[in-house]
Amino acid sequence: MDILLMKLTVSKKEEIDKGENKLIKILIPGEVIEHLYSDKGNSIWFTNKRIIILENGGLVVKKNEYRTIPYGKICSFIVDTINIRGLRIWIVGGIGEIILEFKNPLDIEEIGRYLGIKTL
């Protein structure tokens, strides 16, 4: 059984310019944001080099946790078009599973194709 490292839900696709300011300090030279999805302060950026996930949490203390997944470290993924309408991603080394859920009307098949291009 895999360890669930993270589950995050997003509901809308954003303009890339909207989220660029949050990432300016952690992007590396030559890295470009290609897609941005968000919901309630949580965001998922797909860059030309990796997936960057911002998880906002905490009731008392506001925390911003950035998680990065280089495409080369993704060993397997599932595009689920019915149950969670999202991606289930496994990281090299078998450390666990990350679930990214995309609510309607986001096109999960388009997102799956994009991830396939980046990882295969």
Residue pairs with C-beta under 8 A, 6 or more apart in sequence:
2 90
2 94
2 96
2 97
3 95
3 96
3 97
4 96
4 97
4 98
4 99
5 91
5 95
5 96
5 97
5 98
6 53
6 55
6 67
6 98
6 99
7 98
7 99
7 100
7 101
8 42
8 44
8 53
8 55
8 98
8 99
8 100
8 101
9 39
9 42
9 86
9 101
9 102
9 103
10 37
10 38
10 39
10 42
10 43
10 44
10 100
10 101
10 102
10 103
10 106
11 38
11 39
11 102
11 103
11 106
12 37
12 38
12 39
12 106
13 35
13 36
13 37
13 106
14 36
14 37
14 38
14 43
15 36
16 33
16 34
16 35
16 36
18 36
19 33
19 36
19 38
19 43
19 45
20 33
22 43
22 54
23 33
23 45
23 52
26 52
26 66
26 68
27 33
27 47
28 49
30 48
30 49
31 47
31 48
31 49
31 50
32 47
32 48
33 45
33 46
33 47
34 46
34 47
34 48
34 114
35 45
35 46
35 111
35 114
36 43
36 44
36 45
36 46
37 43
37 44
37 102
37 106
38 44
39 103
40 56
41 54
41 56
42 53
42 54
42 55
42 56
43 53
43 54
44 51
44 52
44 53
44 54
44 100
45 51
45 52
45 53
45 54
46 114
46 115
46 118
49 70
49 71
50 68
50 69
50 70
50 71
51 68
51 69
51 71
51 89
52 66
52 67
52 68
52 69
53 66
53 67
53 68
53 69
53 98
53 100
54 64
54 65
54 66
55 64
55 65
55 67
56 62
56 63
56 64
57 63
57 65
67 98
69 89
69 91
69 98
71 115
71 118
71 119
72 119
73 91
73 92
74 89
74 90
74 91
74 92
74 115
74 119
75 90
75 91
75 92
75 94
76 89
76 90
77 87
77 88
77 89
77 90
77 112
77 115
77 119
78 87
78 88
79 87
79 108
79 109
79 111
79 112
79 115
80 86
80 87
80 88
80 108
81 108
81 109
84 99
84 101
85 101
85 102
85 103
85 104
85 106
85 108
86 99
86 100
86 101
86 102
86 108
87 98
87 99
87 100
87 102
87 108
87 111
87 112
87 115
88 97
88 98
88 99
89 97
89 98
89 99
89 100
90 96
90 97
91 98
102 108
102 111
